[in-house]
Amino acid sequence: MKDRALITGASRGIGAAIARALAAAGHPVIVNYQSNHAAAEQVASEIVQAGGQAELCGFDVRDATATRSALDRLLQDERPIGVCVNNAGIAHDAPFPGMSLADWESVTRTTLDGFFNVTQPLIMPMVRRKRGRIVNIASVSGVIGNRGQTNYSAAKAGLIGATRSLAQELAKRRVTVNAVAPGLIDTDMLKDAPVEEMLKVIPMKRLGRAAEVASLVRFLVSDEAEYITGQVIGINGGLV
């Protein structure tokens, strides 16, 4: 049986698509969510109905104590967690002069503190096994920036830096660390966005699909991607 895979923020959107894709690839998946238990339960139910394995684990990635407690319980299972997908993230867009401290901290803490709180406790078990896959969901905003998203761009750029550094630390232990940087993906995060205007700057003239991002993540955690580490792979329809 393949290693268990923990996906944070997996109750909807890209995270839910990743959970479904990894379950279809044979990984027992751990569906993390912050507060929407019903949505997470629906994702897990769909996975089980399709013949996969899924369990729920609710915790706020910003809360170091709660996250560590949840991970300690998960690590008591004899089945190793060999895949970690740091997908949890939020956006609170605003022009920087009008951005509140709360908007800054909520975004940066979810992405950066969340990365540390979730990943750090899982590293040594992977190192001891000399096997592991860590995939961080960044963003095109973290690569090129975006107006009104200084907090989000900073958080995602920080996640990219963490990806590259950690990859160097863990490479000799056969633990890979990569980032996926989606462009404009058709999820709830774009429900109030001016999509028609956005399409004008995308060479492919369409939004990406969550399932397309999930397919890339599925490859990166596979045996075929064993020699890929420290990379930031864009999936953006030619936007950059």
N, C-alpha and C positions, 0 to 999 in steps of 0.2 A: 504494500500500500504506500502511496505517496505521502509526503509530509503534510501535516496540517498547515493551513494558510490562514493567517489573521489579516483581515481587511478592515481598516478603520473607516468610519463614516460610510458603512455599507448598506444603509437602509434605503438609499435612493440613488438615482443618477449614475455617475461613473462607478462609484463604489459598489452599487448593486450589480451592475453589469460585470465588474471584475469578479465578484463573488460567484456569479453564475458561470462565468467562463472557467474559473479555476476548478469549480466543482465538476464541470463537464469534463475537465482534463484529468479528473481522478483525485483531486485534493479534497480531503475533509476540510470544510471552510468554517471559520469562526467569524460570524457576522457581528461586527461591532456597531453600536449606535449610541448616541448621546441621550435622546429623550423619546424618539418616535418608535416605541416598542412595536406598535401595530404594523408599521411599514417594514421593520426589520423582520418581524415574524412572517410577513407575507413573502419576503425574499427567501427566507429559510424554507418555508413551506413549498415554494416553487422549486427549489433545488431538490428537496426530498422527493417531491412528486415526479421529478425528472430522473430519479434514480441516484442522486448524489447524497452527500452527507453534509449537514450543516448544524451548527449550534449557535445560540445567541449569547452575546456578552455585552451588556450595557455598561459603559463608563464614559466619563468626559475626559478626553485626552489631555485637557489643560490641567486637570487635577492630578498631580503627581502621586499623591497618597492613594487615591481611589484606583488609579491606573495600575500602580504597583500591586495593590491587593488583588485586583482582577487577574493580572498576569501571573501572580504567584499561584493562584488557584488553577489557572490553565496549565501551568508548567508541572503541576502534580500528576497530570495525565502522562502515562508512559509513552504516548505517541508524541514525538517531538513537533514543535512548531518550527518548521524549516523555511517558511515563507512569511515575510512581513510586508504588507503593502500599506504605506502611509498615505491614505487618501483623504482623511478628515481635513476639511478646510471650509472657511466661510469668507464672504466678501461683504464689506461695508464701505461702499464707494462714496467718495466726496472729494471736492477740490481740497488740496492740502491746507490752504488757509482756514477753511471751515471744518477741518477734520477734528473730531473730538479725541481726547485721550482714550476714551472707552472704545472708539472705533479702531484706533491704532492697536491697542492692547488685545482686543478680542481676536483680531485677525492674526497678528503676529504670534500670540500665545497658542492659538489653535494649531497653526502650521509648524512653528519652530519648537515651542515647548512640547507640543504634541509629538513631534518627531522624536525628541529626546526621551520623553516619558515612556513612550511605547517601545522604541527600538533598543534603548540601553539595556533593559533587563533581559532581552532576548539574545544579545550578542554572545555572551560566554557559552551558552548551550550550543550555539551554532559553531563557535570556534572549537569547542571540544570535539564535536562531531566532524569537523572539517568539511562542513557543507551548510550552505544557507543562501537564501535569496532575499534581498531587500530591494524593494522598488518604491521610490518616492514620487508621488504625483505632484509635479511642479506646474508650470503654466508658461505659455508664450509671454505672459506679462512679466514673468521673472527673467526672461531672456532679453526682451527689448523694451520693457516698460509700457505703461499705458496711462493716459491722462485720467485723473480721478481715482487712480488705484495705487497711490504711493505706498499705502500700507500693504496691500495685497502683493504688489510687485516686490517690495522689500522682503516680505515673508517668503515668497517663492524663490527669489534670488538667493536668500539665505539657505533655503533648503537645497538648492543646487550646489552651493559651496560645501555644505555638509556632506552631500552625496559624494563629491569628488574627493574630499579629504578622507572620509570613512572608507571609501573604496581602496585607497592606498594602504590604510591600516590593515585591512582584512584580506587583501588579495592573496597573500601567501597561505592563508588559512582556507582558501577555496570558498570564501563567502563573497558573493558579488553584490555590489551596490550600484544601482542605476536610477536615473530619473527619467520620467516621461513628462514631456511638456506639451499638453494639449493646447490647441488653439480654441476656436469658438465651437463648442460642442452643444448639441441640442439637448439641454437638460433644463431643469427648473430654474437654474441660476440665470437663464436668459429670458425668463418669462416676461419681464418688463423692459427688455432691451430693444433698441431700434434695429431689429434684425435686417430689414431691407437695406439700411445704410451700411451695416456691417458686411453684408455680402459683397458690396462693391470693392472691398479691399482684399477679398479672398480670391486668389486666382482660380480656384475650382468652382467658385460661385455657389457654394452650398455650405451648410453647417456640417460638422463632423457628427458621427454617431457614437454614443457611449460604447456600443459593442465593438467599434473599431479600436478604441483606446484599450478596451479589455483584451482584445486579441493580441495587441502589442505586449501588454503585461504578461499574458499567458506565455508568450514566447520567451520573454526575459526570465521567467522563473523555470523554464524547461531545461533539460540537459543540453539541448542544442545551443543554448546561450551561455555555456559554461565559461567561455573565453571573453565575454563581454562584461566589463566592469568600469565604473567611473564615468559612464557616458550619460549625456543628456539628449534624449531622442525626441525630436519634435514630431507632432502629428497634428498638422494645421492646415492642410489643403494648399500648401505653398505660400502661406502668409509671410514666412521668413525663410 
